[in-house]
Amino acid sequence: MTDKLKYFLGSGCYSGLSPLAPGTVGSATSLLIIFGCIYAQKEILLIPFILFSAAITFWAGSFFENNFGKDPGIMVSDEWAGQALTFAAIPFSTSVQANIIILLTGFILFRFFDILKPLGIKKLQNLKSSWGILCDDLLAGLYAFLCIKTLIFLWPKFFGMA
């Protein structure tokens, strides 16, 4: 039962089982939860979501690596944590359309940093076990967060902030 729960949660409710781009599908799936928090005007729930996703990654990381190899693509709880971190302190609008633009921009930025792994992200992936699985995604999420904050500052009208 425990291994089945690790598999279910670590794979992002099976979203990581996508045969094509499981990390991208997992990240996109997490946007549903993130959008729900924003739509309900409960952005503060992103913090527990990040912590929960990180905890799942630590709890299930060795299971996934033992069964599927180092930092397996089907494990996307780390993507969930990094994707949510992208939006942790973003001021959202009351406009659903503006929030969708923010979410899509953050999604693209996160995937850019997570896939290309520039600016030290790749180095973090080499950490042992769950640390390597999680930390590269958190740094990608932090970089995406910094970029989207900058974009909102430079073009607030585009993001529904003016």
N, C-alpha and C positions, 0 to 999 in steps of 0.2 A: 504493500500500500504506500509506504513512504517513497519508494522509487517512482511509483506512478504519479504521486503528487509532485515530486521534484521535476519529473518530465513535463507534466502539465504546466506548472508555474514557470519553470525555467525556459520552456519553449514559448512563453508568452501566450498561454491558453491555446497552444498548438499553432500560433501564427508563424513560428519559426520553421514549420514543416514545409513551407512553400518550396517547391523545387527550383524556383528562380528567385534570386535575390532575397533570401530569408531575412537578412538584417533590415533591408528596406521595407519588406512587408511587416516585420515586427515593429519597426519604428512607426510605420503608418497606422498600425493597429493601436499603438499606444496613444496616438492622436485622438482616437475616439474617447478614451478616458480623460485625456487632457481637455478636450473640447467640452466634455460633460462637466468638468470642474469649472471651466470658464463660463459656460452657459448658465450654470447654477449660481454664478458669482461666488464661488467657493475656491478661488485660486489658492488659498492657503492649504488646501488639500493636496497640492502638488508636492509639498514637502514630505508628508507621510508616504505619498506614492513613490517618490524618489527613494526614500529610506526603505520602504517595503521591497522595491525592485532590487535595490542593492543587497538587502538581506537575503533575498531569494537567490541572487547570484552567488553569494558566499556559501549559502546552505547547499545549493545544488551544483556548484561549479565542479567539484571533484567527481561527482556522479557523471556529469556530462563529459568531462575529459577522460575518465576511465572507460567510458562506453563509446565515445565518438571522436576522440583525439583532442589535441590542444586547441583551445578556444574555438569549439565547433560552431558552425554557422547556425545550427538549429536552436542554439541557446540564445534567446533574445531578451531575457530579463535585463541584461546589461544595457542593451539598446533602449529599453524602456526607461531605465534610470537616466541615461545620458540625454535622451530626447526630452524627458520631463525637465531636466536641469536647464535646458535651453530656455524654458519659459518661467523659471522659478521666481523671477522678480521683474517680469515684464508688465507694464501697465496695460491692461486690456481695455477695450472700448465697450460701450453699450451696443455698438453696431455688430451684428453677427457677421456681416460682410467684411468689415475691417478686421475682426478677429480671425476670420478664415484666411485673410491675406497674411496676417501675422503668423498663423500656424503653418501655412504653406512655406513662407519665407524661412521660418525656423527649421522646418523639416528639411528643406533643401540645404541650408547651411550645415545642419547636423550631419546629414548624409555625406556632404562634401568632406567635412573634417574626418568623419568616421571611416570613409572609404580610402581617401588619399593619405591620411595619417601624417600630416605635416607637423612641424613645430614641436617635436618631442613626443607626439602621440604614439608613434611607432615604437619608441623606446619603452614606453610604459607597457605596451602589449607584451614585452618580454619578461615582465615580472612573473613570479611563480604563481601557478594555480589561479584561484579566484581573483587575486589581486590584478593579474595581467588581463583577465577577462573583463573586469569592471573598470579599472582605472583609465584605460585608453578611451572608453566611451564617456566617462565623466569629463575627461579633458576635452574631448570633442564637443560635448555639450556646453562646457564652459566657453570655449572659443566661439561656438555658435551663438551663445547668449551675448557675449561681448559684441559680436558683429551685429546682431539684431538690435541691441540697445543703441549702437552707433547709428544704424540706419534709421531707427525711429527718431533719434535726435536730429539727424540731418534732414529727413523728409517726413515730418510728423503728419502732414496732410495726407500723404499716400497711405499711411497706416491708421487713418481715422483718429488722429490725436490732436488735430487743430480745429 
